[in-house]
Amino acid sequence: MSQYRSMSPREFVKEVEDFSWTRHVWRIDLHDTPEVAHASYDGLPSIDLLAKLDMTTRGLRTIAQHVSVAPDGTIWTGRDWNSVPASIGLSMSRGAFMLKAIGHFDQGMDKLEAAQLHSVITVIESVQARFNLPVQALLFPREVPQRDKNTPGPSVEKAALLKGVRTRRSECSSKAAACN
C-alpha cells in the first residue's frame, strides 16, 4: 500500500487549514515532471514512480515534493508538509512548499490547463493564504541562476499563473464562506 493519497481541491484547502504546521512557509516552488508526461500518467503508479526516481536517482529518502497535481486535477500528497522539500537545493528550500504539476511542459508538449491549472492555482493560493504570503511568493526553479533546468517548462507562463492566483484570491476574499 502506498503512503500517497489523492484529494480534491476542496479537500486540499481543508487539509491546509487543519494541518498542524510546525514550520513557516514563505514561498511556493513549482516544478514539472518530464519523466511522467500527461500521456503516461496512470494515477498512483505514476506517483510511486516519481518517488522511486527521487530515491534512486537523487538519493532521497522519500519523494521530493509536498504535493503533485495530476492532469485531471487530482492532488496527491507527497512529502510530510513539515519537512523541507528537495526543491532548489543550495540551502534554498528551507521555507518552500514544493508542488509538481505532472507533465512535460516544454513547447509543443503538455499544456497546464483546465482542471490541472485550477488545482495548481488552488494549491498555490491556499498555502499562500495560510501563511499570509503575497501572490508573488512563487518561484520557478528556472529563475535560480545556479539551476540548469528549465523547470517548470517554457510553456508555463509565470505572469499568467500569478494572474490566476490573484483572481482566485480576489474571489475567495469576496465570499463569506471559505473558498474551495
N, C-alpha and C positions, 0 to 999 in steps of 0.2 A: 504494500500500500504506500502510495506517495505521500510526502509531507505537504504537498502543494494542494490548494483547493481553489475552486473557482467562485467568483461572486459577480453580481450585477453591479452596475454603477451605484445604484441606490444602497445596496449592501455595503459597498466600499465606503461611501460617505458616512454611513452609520458607524462602521468599524473605526474610521479615523477619529470620529467624535468620541467613541467609547474606549479607545485603546489607552492603556496605561503607559504613556510616554515617559521615558527616563532620560532622554537626550533631547537637545534642541536641534531643530532642523532650520537651516537658513537658506536652503536652495534646493531646487529640483533639478536633477540631471536626466536628460532624455537621450536614450540610446536606441539603436535598431538592432535587428538580428539577421545579418546577411546569411547566416548559416541556416536559418529557418525562414524562408520566404512565404508569402501568402499561399502559394500553390502547394507547399509541402506541410503547412500547418495541419496538425492532427490532434488538437486538444492536449490532454495530459501527457501523452507520449512526447509531444514537442517540448513541453516544459521540462520534463525529465531529461530530454536530450540536451537542452540548454544548460541544465545543472551539471550534467555529465561532462559536457565540453568545458565548462568553467573549472571543474575539479581536475580533469585530466590535462587540458592544455594550458590552463593558467595556474594550476597548483592550489586552487582554493579548496576550503573545507565544505563549502556549500555554494549555492547559486549566488551570483554576483549582485543581482538586483532585488529590491524590495517587492516590486510587482512587475508583471508582464501583462501587456494588453494585446489580446488576440485580434485577428482581423474581423471577427464577428462582434467585437466589443466586450467580450468576457474579460474580466480582470482576474488574474491568477496571483495568489500570494507567492512569495519567494523567501528571501532572507528575513530574519527577525527584524522588525521595524526599529528596534532599539539598538541594532548593530550597525556599525559603519559599513556602507556598501563598498564593493570593489569597483569603483566607478572611474574616476580620473587618475587616481594614483598620486604619487609625489606628495603625500600627506594632504591632498586637497579634497578628500572625500569625507572628512570628518562630519561636517554639518549637512551633508547631502542626503536627500531621499532619491533613490535611483529607480527609474522606471525604464523598461524596454518596451517599445512598440514592436510587436512581432512583424517582421517584414524586411525586405531588401529595398531600401528607398533611394537607390541610385536612379539617375534619369532613365526613363523608359522601362523601369521595373515596377515594383509595387507602388501604390498610392496610399497615403494616410488620409482616409476619407470615411464618410458615413459613420457607422456605429463605432468603428475603431477610433476615429477622430473625436467623436463625442466622449468616449471613455477616457482617452488621453487627456482631454481638456478637463474632465471631471476629476481625474487623479491630481493633476497639477493644481487646479483651483482649490480643491478640498484640503490638500496638505498645506498649501499656502495660507488658506483662511485659518486653519487650525493654529498656525504659528504667526499669524498676523504679518505675513510677508507681502511685499509688493508684487504685482504681476510680473515684473522684470526679473524676479528671483528664479530664473530658469536658465540653465546652462546646457548648451550643446557642446559635447566634448571637442568638436572641431574648432571651437573658439579658443581652446587652450593651446598655445604655441608648442608646448612640449609633447603634444599628441600627434601621431602620424596618421590617424584615422579621420575619415570624413563623416563621422557619426553625428547625427542620425541619418545621413544620406542627403545629397544635394536637393532632392525633390521635396524635402520637408523645409518649408519656409518659416523661419522663426517669427517674422513680423505677422504673418497670418495666424500662427498659433497663439501669439500673445494677444492678438485682437480677439480670438475666440475665448481666451481665458478672461479678458476684460468684459466681454459680453456676458459670459456666464456669471461673473462676479456681480455685474450690474443687475442681472435678472434675479440672482439669489438675494441681493440686498433689498430689492424692491418687494419681495414676497414676505409675508408674515411667517409662513411656515419654512421649515428647513428646505433647502434646495437639493433636490435629488435628481 
